[in-house]
Amino acid sequence: MEHLTSPHNPRIKAVARLEKRSERNERRLTVVEGVREVTLAMRNGIVPVEAYVCNDLVGHELRGVVNWLEHLDATRQTRLCTVTPEVFTRLALREGSGGVLLVIPFLDLSLAHLPQESPQFFTVIEGAEKPGNVGAILRTADAAGVHGVVVCGGVDLHNPNVVRASLGTLFTVPVAEATSAETLIWLRSQGVQIVAATPEGAVPYTVVDYTAPTAIVLGSEAFGLSQTWLDAADARVFIPMRGEADSLNLSASTAILLYEVVRQRAG
């Protein structure tokens, strides 16, 4: 185990560069910080490539995680470093990170990685622009028991802000990245009905039978769904709007639709 005291250490600088998407993609690594995020990553079998611990900042919530990181370091599965508060501040993307930062390898984001539960329940997000929305959708998907979330373009799932906004549920919900065309073919091969959410939908979202294998598909905050999905949909649904606004926030819309699936299946 090393102890690093300089924020100008090359390794510290290399971790800081992972804030950039191009750097993450080139090295296929990303950063996890925060008490809940780090805890869920480790609990769900993520083995970090590197870990940085500031003992002055670690509370009781992460003490067990630190003990496990020390074991991984001793068995040469993880390279563990302790750092000073100054160095940890250089590493952390936000305040209150809990004194532990992980550098983890990219997740398996292939469609084949998604589980084959029955009846299937998927969420597809096309072209989302805001990491916070994708993170919030992952939290809802976790709570609703969604079998998998597929992201088609837009936000990078390995963005540390997605990890943060998801509160670590990125590691509890099966996720995939694919093009819309690939995802559509895959869903068709699974016999999954495609329900596209759009303000110009033909029927209210409560009319559709979601007890069948289902994928709820939503589009970007600015442009909605592409014509590819609208043409392919087995049903186009809308959420009734009683006021002046013509649509809801992407994550709010997703939550409403997912919990209609939960309601129907519970019934």
C-alpha positions as CSV (number, residue, x, y, z in Angstrom):
1,M,0.0,0.0,0.0
2,E,1.3,3.4,-1.0
3,H,0.8,6.8,0.7
4,L,0.5,9.7,-1.7
5,T,0.9,13.3,-0.4
6,S,1.2,15.4,-3.5
7,P,-1.7,16.4,-5.7
8,H,0.8,16.7,-8.6
9,N,1.6,13.0,-8.4
10,P,1.2,11.5,-12.0
11,R,-1.2,8.9,-10.7
12,I,-3.4,11.5,-9.1
13,K,-3.4,13.5,-12.3
14,A,-4.3,10.3,-14.3
15,V,-7.4,9.7,-12.1
16,A,-8.5,13.4,-12.4
17,R,-8.4,13.1,-16.2
18,L,-11.1,10.4,-16.1
19,E,-13.6,13.2,-15.7
20,K,-13.3,13.5,-19.6
21,R,-15.3,11.0,-21.7
22,S,-12.5,10.6,-24.2
23,E,-10.1,9.6,-21.5
24,R,-12.6,7.1,-20.0
25,N,-13.2,5.5,-23.4
26,E,-9.6,5.3,-24.2
27,R,-8.6,3.7,-20.9
28,R,-12.0,1.9,-20.3
29,L,-12.0,3.1,-16.7
30,T,-14.3,5.3,-14.7
31,V,-14.6,6.7,-11.1
32,V,-16.9,5.9,-8.3
33,E,-17.2,8.1,-5.2
34,G,-19.8,8.6,-2.5
35,V,-20.8,6.4,0.4
36,R,-23.8,4.7,-1.2
37,E,-22.2,4.5,-4.6
38,V,-19.0,2.9,-3.4
39,T,-20.9,0.5,-1.1
40,L,-23.2,-0.7,-3.8
41,A,-20.4,-1.1,-6.3
42,M,-18.4,-3.3,-3.9
43,R,-21.5,-5.2,-2.7
44,N,-22.3,-6.1,-6.3
45,G,-19.0,-7.6,-7.0
46,I,-17.1,-4.7,-8.6
47,V,-13.4,-5.1,-8.2
48,P,-11.6,-1.8,-8.6
49,V,-8.4,-1.5,-10.5
50,E,-7.3,1.2,-8.1
51,A,-8.7,2.7,-4.9
52,Y,-7.8,5.8,-3.0
53,V,-8.6,6.2,0.7
54,C,-8.2,9.2,3.0
55,N,-8.5,7.8,6.5
56,D,-9.1,11.3,7.9
57,L,-12.3,11.5,6.0
58,V,-13.6,7.9,6.2
59,G,-16.6,7.4,8.5
60,H,-18.0,4.2,10.0
61,E,-20.2,3.7,6.9
62,L,-17.2,2.8,4.7
63,R,-15.0,1.2,7.3
64,G,-16.0,-2.3,6.1
65,V,-15.3,-1.3,2.5
66,V,-11.8,-0.1,3.4
67,N,-11.1,-3.4,5.2
68,W,-12.2,-5.2,2.0
69,L,-10.0,-3.0,-0.2
70,E,-7.1,-3.8,2.1
71,H,-7.7,-7.5,1.4
72,L,-7.9,-6.9,-2.3
73,D,-4.6,-5.0,-2.1
74,A,-3.0,-7.7,-0.2
75,T,-4.1,-10.3,-2.8
76,R,-3.0,-7.9,-5.6
77,Q,-6.5,-7.6,-7.1
78,T,-6.6,-3.9,-6.4
79,R,-3.9,-1.3,-6.1
80,L,-4.8,0.6,-2.9
81,C,-3.3,4.0,-2.0
82,T,-3.9,6.2,1.1
83,V,-3.9,9.9,0.5
84,T,-3.9,13.1,2.4
85,P,-7.1,15.3,2.6
86,E,-5.5,17.7,0.1
87,V,-4.9,15.0,-2.4
88,F,-8.4,13.5,-1.9
89,T,-9.8,16.9,-2.7
90,R,-7.9,16.9,-5.9
91,L,-9.4,13.5,-6.8
92,A,-13.0,13.9,-5.7
93,L,-15.5,15.4,-8.1
94,R,-17.7,16.6,-5.3
95,E,-17.7,17.3,-1.6
96,G,-18.8,14.7,0.9
97,S,-17.5,11.7,-1.0
98,G,-16.8,9.8,2.1
99,G,-13.1,9.5,1.8
100,V,-13.0,6.6,-0.6
101,L,-12.7,6.8,-4.4
102,L,-12.6,3.8,-6.7
103,V,-11.3,3.5,-10.2
104,I,-13.2,0.6,-11.9
105,P,-13.2,-1.1,-15.3
106,F,-16.0,-0.5,-17.7
107,L,-19.1,-2.6,-17.1
108,D,-20.3,-5.2,-19.6
109,L,-22.9,-3.2,-21.6
110,S,-23.8,-5.8,-24.2
111,L,-27.5,-6.6,-24.9
112,A,-26.6,-10.3,-24.4
113,H,-25.7,-9.5,-20.8
114,L,-29.3,-8.6,-19.9
115,P,-31.2,-11.3,-18.0
116,Q,-34.0,-13.3,-19.4
117,E,-36.6,-12.9,-16.8
118,S,-40.3,-13.6,-17.5
119,P,-42.4,-11.7,-18.3
120,Q,-39.6,-9.4,-19.5
121,F,-39.6,-5.8,-18.3
122,F,-37.2,-3.4,-20.0
123,T,-36.7,0.4,-20.3
124,V,-35.1,1.9,-23.3
125,I,-33.8,5.5,-23.3
126,E,-32.9,7.1,-26.6
127,G,-30.6,10.1,-26.9
128,A,-30.9,11.3,-23.2
129,E,-28.8,14.5,-22.8
130,K,-28.6,14.8,-19.0
131,P,-26.6,12.4,-16.8
132,G,-28.8,13.4,-13.9
133,N,-31.9,12.1,-15.7
134,V,-30.3,8.8,-16.6
135,G,-29.1,8.4,-13.0
136,A,-32.6,9.1,-11.7
137,I,-34.1,6.6,-14.2
138,L,-31.7,3.9,-12.9
139,R,-32.9,4.6,-9.4
140,T,-36.5,4.2,-10.4
141,A,-35.7,1.1,-12.5
142,D,-34.1,-0.4,-9.4
143,A,-37.1,0.4,-7.3
144,A,-39.6,-0.9,-9.9
145,G,-37.7,-4.2,-10.5
146,V,-36.9,-3.5,-14.1
147,H,-35.0,-6.4,-15.7
148,G,-32.7,-4.1,-17.8
149,V,-32.2,-0.5,-19.0
150,V,-30.9,0.1,-22.5
151,V,-29.3,3.4,-23.4
152,C,-29.3,4.2,-27.1
153,G,-27.0,7.1,-27.7
154,G,-26.7,10.3,-25.7
155,V,-25.4,10.2,-22.2
156,D,-22.4,7.9,-21.4
157,L,-23.4,5.4,-18.8
158,H,-19.9,5.5,-17.3
159,N,-20.1,9.2,-16.7
160,P,-19.3,9.7,-12.9
161,N,-22.4,12.0,-12.8
162,V,-24.6,9.1,-13.9
163,V,-23.1,6.9,-11.1
164,R,-23.7,9.7,-8.6
165,A,-27.2,10.5,-9.7
166,S,-28.1,6.8,-9.6
167,L,-26.9,6.6,-6.0
168,G,-25.0,3.4,-7.1
169,T,-28.0,1.7,-8.7
170,L,-25.9,1.6,-11.9
171,F,-24.4,-1.5,-10.2
172,T,-27.7,-3.1,-9.2
173,V,-29.7,-2.8,-12.5
174,P,-28.6,-4.7,-15.6
175,V,-27.7,-2.0,-18.2
176,A,-26.7,-2.0,-21.8
177,E,-25.7,0.4,-24.5
178,A,-26.6,-0.2,-28.1
179,T,-27.9,1.6,-31.2
180,S,-31.6,1.9,-31.7
181,A,-31.5,-0.5,-34.6
182,E,-29.7,-3.1,-32.6
183,T,-32.0,-2.7,-29.7
184,L,-35.1,-3.0,-31.8
185,I,-33.9,-6.2,-33.5
186,W,-33.0,-7.7,-30.1
187,L,-36.3,-6.8,-28.5
188,R,-38.2,-8.3,-31.5
189,S,-36.2,-11.5,-31.2
190,Q,-37.3,-11.8,-27.6
191,G,-40.9,-11.3,-28.4
192,V,-41.1,-8.1,-26.4
193,Q,-43.9,-5.6,-27.1
194,I,-42.6,-2.0,-27.6
195,V,-44.5,0.8,-25.9
196,A,-43.3,4.2,-27.1
197,A,-44.0,7.2,-24.9
198,T,-44.7,10.4,-26.9
199,P,-46.8,13.6,-26.3
200,E,-48.5,12.7,-29.7
201,G,-49.4,9.2,-28.5
202,A,-52.6,7.5,-29.6
203,V,-53.8,6.3,-26.2
204,P,-53.3,7.1,-22.6
205,Y,-50.5,5.1,-20.9
206,T,-53.0,3.3,-18.7
207,V,-54.8,1.6,-21.6
208,V,-52.0,-0.8,-22.6
209,D,-51.7,-4.3,-21.1
210,Y,-48.2,-4.4,-19.5
211,T,-48.5,-7.9,-18.2
212,A,-47.0,-9.1,-21.5
213,P,-43.2,-8.9,-22.0
214,T,-42.7,-5.1,-22.4
215,A,-40.2,-2.5,-23.2
216,I,-41.0,1.1,-22.2
217,V,-39.2,3.4,-24.7
218,L,-38.7,7.1,-24.1
219,G,-36.7,9.7,-26.1
220,S,-34.5,12.7,-25.4
221,E,-35.5,15.7,-23.3
222,A,-35.4,18.0,-26.3
223,F,-36.4,15.9,-29.3
224,G,-38.4,12.9,-28.0
225,L,-38.2,9.6,-29.8
226,S,-36.9,9.1,-33.3
227,Q,-39.1,8.0,-36.1
228,T,-37.4,4.6,-36.0
229,W,-39.0,3.8,-32.6
230,L,-42.3,5.5,-33.4
231,D,-42.8,3.4,-36.5
232,A,-41.8,0.2,-34.7
233,A,-43.9,0.7,-31.6
234,D,-46.7,-1.7,-30.9
235,A,-48.4,1.1,-28.9
236,R,-47.8,4.8,-28.7
237,V,-48.9,6.2,-25.4
238,F,-49.1,9.6,-23.8
239,I,-49.3,10.9,-20.2
240,P,-52.3,13.2,-19.8
241,M,-51.3,16.8,-19.1
242,R,-53.9,19.0,-17.4
243,G,-51.9,22.2,-17.3
244,E,-50.0,24.4,-19.6
245,A,-46.9,22.2,-19.9
246,D,-47.0,19.7,-22.8
247,S,-44.7,17.1,-21.2
248,L,-42.9,16.1,-18.0
249,N,-39.2,15.7,-17.2
250,L,-37.8,12.5,-18.7
251,S,-37.1,10.9,-15.4
252,A,-40.5,11.8,-14.1
253,S,-42.2,10.4,-17.2
254,T,-40.3,7.2,-16.9
255,A,-41.2,6.8,-13.2
256,I,-44.9,7.1,-14.0
257,L,-44.8,4.5,-16.8
258,L,-42.7,2.0,-15.0
259,Y,-45.0,2.1,-12.0
260,E,-48.0,1.5,-14.2
261,V,-46.3,-1.7,-15.2
262,V,-45.7,-2.5,-11.5
263,R,-49.3,-1.8,-10.7
264,Q,-50.7,-4.0,-13.4
265,R,-48.4,-6.9,-12.7
266,A,-49.1,-6.7,-9.0
267,G,-52.8,-6.8,-9.7
